[in-house]
Structures are given as C-alpha cells and as structure tokens.
C-alpha cells in the first residue's frame, strides 16, 4: 500500500501523508500505533534504499572519472590539481562529484 504511493520519500512525515490512506481498507484495519510503526519502518527502508542508490551513483561516477583521466595522455602523476580541474571544469561528472571523491 505504501509503495503504491509514488509521492512518498524518506523525508515524508506521517501527519502530512495520512490523508492519502484514510479511505484505504488496509489502513483502516490497523490500529493507530501500528499505522505509525509500519509507516516509520517503510521510511527507514526507503532511506536505506535511497542511500544505497546515492552511494552506487557516486561510486559509478568516480569509476567513470578514473577511466576518463587514465585515458588522457596529458594527465600524469606530475599533473597539478588546478590544471586538471581547469581542463575538466565543463565535464558533467567533474562538476557533480565533490572534490574528495575526485581524489579517490
């Protein structure tokens, strides 16, 4: 039932989305405490899923950046950060990744 509502994310608040379920027979079958607990458990799972997806995206982008830099003959162990940063400043991956991820 909660998964059916595509408007929910890990920041959703029970009191703000309660009205979405008021007419659902499954919702009515639960006690108030059960509703809140099930809702919170769902949000906890959703938060973990969102966190895993974000971490995977960063990992993939970091790997893509690493491959891109490895293919660039102008990038060596002697390259300076500001030179590389200037060269790739318009690159989408370079722009999206935080500096600490670029260094890994």
WOFENWO-V227192 format. One record per residue. N is the residue number from 1. RES is the residue in one small letter. BURIAL is # if it has 24 or more other C-alpha atoms within 12 Angstrom, else .. Layout:
((N,RES,BURIAL) (N,RES,BURIAL))
This chain:
((1,x,.) (2,x,#) (3,x,.) (4,x,.) (5,x,.) (6,x,.) (7,x,.) (8,x,#) (9,x,#) (10,x,.) (11,x,.) (12,x,.) (13,x,.) (14,x,#) (15,x,.) (16,x,.) (17,x,.) (18,x,.) (19,x,.) (20,x,.) (21,x,#) (22,x,.) (23,x,.) (24,x,.) (25,x,.) (26,x,.) (27,x,.) (28,x,.) (29,x,.) (30,x,.) (31,x,.) (32,x,.) (33,x,.) (34,x,.) (35,x,#) (36,x,.) (37,x,.) (38,x,.) (39,x,#) (40,x,.) (41,x,.) (42,x,#) (43,x,#) (44,x,.) (45,x,.) (46,x,.) (47,x,.) (48,x,.) (49,x,.) (50,x,.) (51,x,.) (52,x,.) (53,x,.) (54,x,.) (55,x,.) (56,x,.) (57,x,.) (58,x,#) (59,x,.) (60,x,.) (61,x,#) (62,x,#) (63,x,.) (64,x,.) (65,x,#) (66,x,.) (67,x,.) (68,x,.) (69,x,#) (70,x,.) (71,x,.) (72,x,.) (73,x,.) (74,x,.) (75,x,.) (76,x,.) (77,x,.) (78,x,.) (79,x,.) (80,x,.) (81,x,.) (82,x,.) (83,x,.) (84,x,#) (85,x,.) (86,x,.) (87,x,.) (88,x,.) (89,x,.) (90,x,.) (91,x,.) (92,x,.) (93,x,#) (94,x,#) (95,x,.) (96,x,.) (97,x,#) (98,x,.) (99,x,.) (100,x,.) (101,x,.) (102,x,#) (103,x,.) (104,x,.))
